[in-house]
Amino acid sequence: MSYSCFQGCRRLALAVMIVGLGFTIGVNAADRPNIILCMADDQGWEETGYYGHPILYTPTMDKMAQSGLRFDRFYSAAPNCGPTRGSIMTGRHPNRFGLFGPNWAMRAEEITLGSLIEAAGHATGHFGKWHLGPVKAGTPNNPGAAGFDEWLSHDNFFEMDPVLVRNGAAPEQHQGESSEIVVEAAIDSLNYKHPVARRNNFGGDASILDNRYKLVLSKKGNVELFDIQQDSGEQQNLAEDNPRVVERMTKRLRQWQASVEVSLTGADY
């Protein structure tokens, strides 16, 4: 399977291509619409539930076909994998971009969907089967050269425990079912990742309350503990007399600060 994604901080559009099935997903920003492209690779037109296949069960695709616009006479540019992918990426006939059959490489000079979307202000990514050339760094037609800022990809076909290349680095094996691995990578790329913010950038004093106490840690290192039930004006510092309370509440405060940092990466979305 392969996923190509297009994502942006200002605008987000994700394109996903899969050996058996592929999509493009996006997040709305300003006047840019979401984009969803489903592409089947080596799959017969009737091999879905909504076309009445007696065995295959495709509830998600059936729901998309029912709720979306369906083209029953939409033909691919070629009967096999790489040439069809290239035609989607370039809008051209396979003979024109040099992919005369599977395992050929796309011309490096081609203008791709990824490069156009990147130029429009999106951050971009590809996840899964590429099959338009090598995916290693330095090659003229890898996903990066085709307009994708990041990629977790394979040159061709893969199944269980796939060996994938991330951003042109050395191949690494990923344990698990391949479609789940690339889908998770695509979803993760869609989550907003704050580029710089960390809790030590926030500045100022930090405080936390429970049902009785308020702990204040100043940026200068001072520690204050107030009994807010008995001392609502916060006049008497009880930190020295209650080291265990200070320790417990400091731990809770640091855990909360760390959770904020996680939120800034998008990991808890």
Backbone hydrogen bonds in HBPLUS format (Angstrom, degrees):
<---DONOR---> <-ACCEPTOR-->    atom                        ^
c    i                          cat <-CA-CA->   ^        H-A-AA   ^      H-
h    n   atom  resd res      DA  || num        DHA   H-A  angle D-A-AA Bond
n    s   type  num  typ     dist DA aas  dist angle  dist       angle   num
A0002-SER N   A0017-MET O   2.82 MM  15  4.78 101.6  2.44 106.4 125.6     1
A0017-MET N   A0002-SER O   2.78 MM  15  4.78  98.6  2.45 104.9 125.6     2
A0003-TYR N   A0127-PHE O   1.55 MM 124  3.86 114.5  0.84 111.0 145.4     3
A0127-PHE N   A0003-TYR O   1.61 MM 124  3.86 138.7  0.72 137.4 157.6     4
A0004-SER N   A0015-ALA O   2.68 MM  11  4.56  93.5  2.43 104.1 125.9     5
A0005-CYS N   A0125-GLY O   1.87 MM 120  4.31 131.7  1.05 130.7 150.9     6
A0125-GLY N   A0005-CYS O   2.14 MM 120  4.31 162.1  1.16 146.8 143.9     7
A0006-PHE N   A0013-ALA O   2.51 MM   7  4.37  96.0  2.21 104.9 128.2     8
A0013-ALA N   A0006-PHE O   2.48 MM   7  4.37 109.0  1.97 108.0 129.4     9
A0007-GLN N   A0123-ALA O   1.96 MM 116  4.35 114.9  1.31 128.7 155.5    10
A0123-ALA N   A0007-GLN O   2.01 MM 116  4.35 100.6  1.56 108.7 135.9    11
A0027-VAL N   A0012-LEU O   2.80 MM  15  4.79 137.8  1.98 109.0 122.4    12
A0014-LEU N   A0025-ILE O   1.84 MM  11  4.07 118.7  1.14 123.8 151.6    13
A0025-ILE N   A0014-LEU O   1.76 MM  11  4.07  95.2  1.36 108.6 141.7    14
A0016-VAL N   A0023-PHE O   1.52 MM   7  3.86  92.8  1.10 101.3 141.6    15
A0022-GLY N   A0039-MET O   2.58 MM  17  4.54 105.8  2.12 117.2 137.8    16
A0039-MET N   A0022-GLY O   2.53 MM  17  4.54 137.2  1.70 115.6 130.3    17
A0024-THR N   A0037-LEU O   2.71 MM  13  4.42  97.6  2.39 104.7 122.7    18
A0037-LEU N   A0024-THR O   3.11 MM  13  4.42 125.7  2.42 100.9 115.4    19
A0032-ARG N   A0029-ALA O   2.90 MM   3  5.52 166.9  1.92 144.7 145.7    20
A0047-GLU N   A0044-GLY O   3.07 MM   3  5.37 168.6  2.08 116.9 120.1    21
A0051-TYR N   A0048-THR O   3.38 MM   3  5.55 152.4  2.46 100.6 108.2    22
A0053-HIS N   A0048-THR O   3.17 MM   5  5.70 161.7  2.21 149.4 148.6    23
A0052-GLY N   A0049-GLY O   2.88 MM   3  5.07 158.7  1.92 112.0 115.6    24
A0062-ASP N   A0058-THR O   2.89 MM   4  6.04 153.4  1.97 154.2 163.1    25
A0063-LYS N   A0059-PRO O   2.97 MM   4  6.13 151.8  2.05 143.0 149.3    26
A0064-MET N   A0060-THR O   3.04 MM   4  6.34 154.4  2.11 146.5 153.6    27
A0065-ALA N   A0061-MET O   2.87 MM   4  6.10 156.0  1.93 148.9 155.4    28
A0066-GLN N   A0062-ASP O   2.95 MM   4  6.13 144.8  2.08 141.3 151.0    29
A0067-SER N   A0063-LYS O   2.99 MM   4  6.14 151.5  2.07 146.2 153.0    30
A0068-GLY N   A0064-MET O   2.87 MM   4  5.61 133.7  2.09 143.9 153.0    31
A0084-THR N   A0081-CYS O   2.99 MM   3  5.44 118.3  2.38 111.7 126.8    32
A0085-ARG N   A0081-CYS O   3.00 MM   4  6.27 161.0  2.04 157.6 163.8    33
A0086-GLY N   A0082-GLY O   2.89 MM   4  6.09 163.8  1.91 158.5 162.8    34
A0087-SER N   A0083-PRO O   3.04 MM   4  6.24 148.3  2.15 141.8 149.7    35
A0088-ILE N   A0084-THR O   3.10 MM   4  6.42 149.2  2.20 146.6 154.6    36
A0089-MET N   A0085-ARG O   2.93 MM   4  6.24 156.1  1.99 150.1 157.2    37
A0090-THR N   A0086-GLY O   2.85 MM   4  5.95 142.4  1.99 145.5 155.0    38
A0091-GLY N   A0087-SER O   2.67 MM   4  4.93 146.2  1.78 130.3 140.0    39
A0113-LEU N   A0089-MET O   2.64 MM  24  5.02 129.8  1.89 136.4 152.8    40
A0096-ARG N   A0093-HIS O   2.85 MM   3  5.47 144.3  1.98 119.3 129.7    41
A0097-PHE N   A0094-PRO O   3.21 MM   3  5.44 134.9  2.42 101.8 113.0    42
A0099-LEU N   A0094-PRO O   3.13 MM   5  5.16 143.1  2.27 147.1 145.0    43
A0107-ARG N   A0097-PHE O   2.92 MM  10  5.37 157.4  1.97 149.1 152.7    44
A0106-MET N   A0132-LEU O   2.88 MM  26  5.29 170.2  1.89 133.4 135.0    45
A0110-GLU N   A0107-ARG O   3.23 MM   3  5.76 170.0  2.24 116.4 119.4    46
A0116-LEU N   A0112-THR O   3.06 MM   4  6.36 156.2  2.12 150.2 156.7    47
A0117-ILE N   A0113-LEU O   2.98 MM   4  6.15 163.7  2.01 152.0 156.2    48
A0118-GLU N   A0114-GLY O   2.89 MM   4  5.99 155.1  1.95 145.8 153.5    49
A0119-ALA N   A0115-SER O   2.95 MM   4  6.05 153.5  2.02 138.9 145.9    50
A0120-ALA N   A0116-LEU O   3.09 MM   4  6.32 128.4  2.37 134.3 147.6    51
A0120-ALA N   A0117-ILE O   3.11 MM   3  4.98 132.7  2.34  91.9 105.1    52
A0122-HIS N   A0117-ILE O   3.31 MM   5  5.94 162.2  2.34 147.6 146.3    53
A0121-GLY N   A0118-GLU O   3.05 MM   3  5.43 163.1  2.08 111.9 115.9    54
A0149-ASP N   A0124-THR O   2.98 MM  25  5.07 120.5  2.34 100.7 113.2    55
A0150-GLU N   A0124-THR O   3.19 MM  26  6.59 142.1  2.34 133.1 144.0    56
A0126-HIS N   A0150-GLU O   2.93 MM  24  6.51 143.9  2.06 141.9 152.8    57
A0152-LEU N   A0126-HIS O   2.89 MM  26  6.40 148.5  1.99 152.4 162.7    58
A0128-GLY N   A0152-LEU O   2.80 MM  24  6.22 151.6  1.88 140.1 149.1    59
A0154-HIS N   A0128-GLY O   2.89 MM  26  5.97 141.9  2.03 145.7 144.9    60
A0130-TRP N   A0154-HIS O   2.93 MM  24  5.91 163.2  1.95 172.3 171.4    61
A0131-HIS N   A0155-ASP O   2.81 MM  24  5.01 127.2  2.09 118.6 133.7    62
A0137-ALA N   A0168-GLY O   3.19 MM  31  3.95 153.6  2.26 114.0 106.6    63
A0145-ALA N   A0142-ASN O   3.05 MM   3  5.34 119.3  2.44 105.7 120.1    64
A0146-ALA N   A0142-ASN O   3.12 MM   4  6.38 130.8  2.37 145.6 159.6    65
A0146-ALA N   A0143-PRO O   3.09 MM   3  4.96 133.9  2.31  92.6 105.9    66
A0148-PHE N   A0143-PRO O   2.95 MM   5  5.39 152.0  2.03 145.7 144.8    67
A0147-GLY N   A0144-GLY O   3.26 MM   3  5.44 159.7  2.31 109.4 109.8    68
A0167-ASN N   A0151-TRP O   2.77 MM  16  5.10 150.0  1.86 142.3 152.6    69
A0153-SER N   A0165-VAL O   2.89 MM  12  5.32 151.2  1.98 149.4 147.0    70
A0165-VAL N   A0153-SER O   2.82 MM  12  5.32 169.3  1.83 153.7 157.0    71
A0161-ASP N   A0176-GLY O   2.77 MM  15  4.96 159.5  1.81 153.5 159.3    72
A0174-HIS N   A0162-PRO O   2.79 MM  12  5.52 162.5  1.82 158.5 163.0    73
A0164-LEU N   A0172-GLU O   2.86 MM   8  5.52 154.1  1.93 158.9 150.5    74
A0172-GLU N   A0164-LEU O   2.91 MM   8  5.52 164.4  1.94 151.6 154.9    75
A0169-ALA N   A0166-ARG O   3.08 MM   3  5.64 170.7  2.08 121.8 124.7    76
A0180-GLU N   A0177-GLU O   3.10 MM   3  5.59 120.8  2.47 110.7 124.3    77
A0181-ILE N   A0177-GLU O   3.12 MM   4  6.39 155.4  2.19 152.7 160.4    78
A0182-VAL N   A0178-SER O   3.04 MM   4  6.33 167.1  2.06 161.5 162.4    79
A0183-VAL N   A0179-SER O   2.97 MM   4  6.00 152.9  2.05 142.8 151.1    80
A0184-GLU N   A0180-GLU O   2.92 MM   4  6.00 163.4  1.95 146.8 151.3    81
A0185-ALA N   A0181-ILE O   3.06 MM   4  6.28 153.3  2.13 141.1 148.8    82
A0186-ALA N   A0182-VAL O   2.91 MM   4  6.10 152.0  1.99 142.1 149.5    83
A0187-ILE N   A0183-VAL O   2.84 MM   4  6.11 162.8  1.87 155.6 160.2    84
A0188-ASP N   A0184-GLU O   2.86 MM   4  5.98 160.0  1.90 147.4 153.4    85
A0189-SER N   A0185-ALA O   3.03 MM   4  6.22 146.6  2.14 139.0 147.6    86
A0190-LEU N   A0186-ALA O   3.20 MM   4  6.51 134.0  2.43 138.6 150.2    87
A0190-LEU N   A0187-ILE O   3.02 MM   3  5.14 132.1  2.26  98.2 111.5    88
A0191-ASN N   A0187-ILE O   3.25 MM   4  6.66 136.8  2.45 144.8 155.8    89
A0191-ASN N   A0188-ASP O   3.21 MM   3  5.30 133.1  2.45  96.5 108.4    90
A0194-HIS N   A0264-LEU O   2.67 MM  70  5.23 152.1  1.75 143.9 152.4    91
A0201-ASN N   A0198-ARG O   2.84 MM   3  5.38 161.2  1.87 119.0 124.5    92
A0202-PHE N   A0199-ARG O   3.21 MM   3  5.49 161.4  2.24 108.4 114.0    93
A0206-ALA N   A0217-LEU O   2.86 MM  11  5.23 168.0  1.87 153.2 156.5    94
A0217-LEU N   A0206-ALA O   2.70 MM  11  5.23 172.3  1.71 167.5 170.0    95
A0208-ILE N   A0215-LEU O   2.99 MM   7  5.41 146.2  2.11 143.7 153.4    96
A0215-LEU N   A0208-ILE O   2.89 MM   7  5.41 167.4  1.90 166.4 167.1    97
A0210-ASP N   A0213-TYR O   2.98 MM   3  5.55 155.9  2.04 156.7 161.2    98
A0228-ILE N   A0212-ARG O   2.90 MM  16  5.83 133.5  2.12 157.8 172.0    99
A0214-LYS N   A0226-PHE O   2.90 MM  12  5.20 145.7  2.02 145.4 154.6   100
A0226-PHE N   A0214-LYS O   2.93 MM  12  5.20 160.5  1.97 145.4 151.9   101
A0216-VAL N   A0224-GLU O   2.82 MM   8  5.04 162.4  1.85 151.7 153.9   102
A0224-GLU N   A0216-VAL O   2.91 MM   8  5.04 157.2  1.96 150.9 156.1   103
A0218-SER N   A0222-ASN O   2.96 MM   4  5.16 167.1  1.97 150.1 154.2   104
A0221-GLY N   A0218-SER O   2.95 MM   3  5.31 164.0  1.98 112.0 117.1   105
A0238-LEU N   A0225-LEU O   2.70 MM  13  5.08 176.9  1.70 152.8 153.8   106
A0231-ASP N   A0227-ASP O   2.65 MM   4  5.47 146.1  1.76 157.7 169.8   107
A0234-GLU N   A0231-ASP O   2.97 MM   3  5.38 164.8  1.99 116.3 120.9   108
A0242-ASN N   A0239-ALA O   3.23 MM   3  5.32 152.7  2.31 102.7 110.8   109
A0246-VAL N   A0242-ASN O   3.07 MM   4  6.37 161.2  2.11 153.6 159.3   110
A0247-GLU N   A0243-PRO O   2.85 MM   4  6.06 158.5  1.89 146.0 152.1   111
A0248-ARG N   A0244-ARG O   2.88 MM   4  6.06 164.2  1.91 147.6 151.8   112
A0249-MET N   A0245-VAL O   2.93 MM   4  6.05 169.7  1.94 153.8 156.7   113
A0250-THR N   A0246-VAL O   2.84 MM   4  5.84 150.8  1.92 146.0 154.5   114
A0251-LYS N   A0247-GLU O   3.07 MM   4  6.20 157.3  2.12 144.8 150.3   115
A0252-ARG N   A0248-ARG O   3.17 MM   4  6.48 156.3  2.23 143.0 149.1   116
A0253-LEU N   A0249-MET O   2.90 MM   4  6.10 154.8  1.96 144.6 151.7   117
A0254-ARG N   A0250-THR O   2.91 MM   4  6.16 162.6  1.94 153.8 157.5   118
A0255-GLN N   A0251-LYS O   2.97 MM   4  6.20 153.9  2.04 146.2 153.7   119
A0256-TRP N   A0252-ARG O   2.97 MM   4  6.21 155.7  2.03 146.4 152.8   120
A0257-GLN N   A0253-LEU O   2.90 MM   4  6.19 160.4  1.94 152.0 157.5   121
A0258-ALA N   A0254-ARG O   2.90 MM   4  6.09 155.9  1.96 145.4 152.0   122
A0259-SER N   A0255-GLN O   2.97 MM   4  6.22 147.0  2.08 142.4 151.5   123
A0260-VAL N   A0256-TRP O   3.03 MM   4  6.38 143.5  2.16 145.9 155.5   124
A0261-GLU N   A0257-GLN O   3.13 MM   4  6.49 152.7  2.20 145.0 151.9   125
A0262-VAL N   A0258-ALA O   3.01 MM   4  6.37 151.4  2.09 145.7 153.4   126
A0263-SER N   A0259-SER O   2.97 MM   4  6.23 152.0  2.05 141.5 149.0   127
A0264-LEU N   A0260-VAL O   3.06 MM   4  6.40 144.9  2.19 145.5 154.5   128
A0265-THR N   A0262-VAL O   3.00 MM   3  5.32 144.1  2.13 105.3 115.9   129
A0266-GLY N   A0263-SER O   3.00 MM   3  5.17 150.7  2.09 104.2 113.5   130
A0269-TYR N   A0266-GLY O   3.26 MM   3  5.54 166.5  2.28 116.8 117.0   131
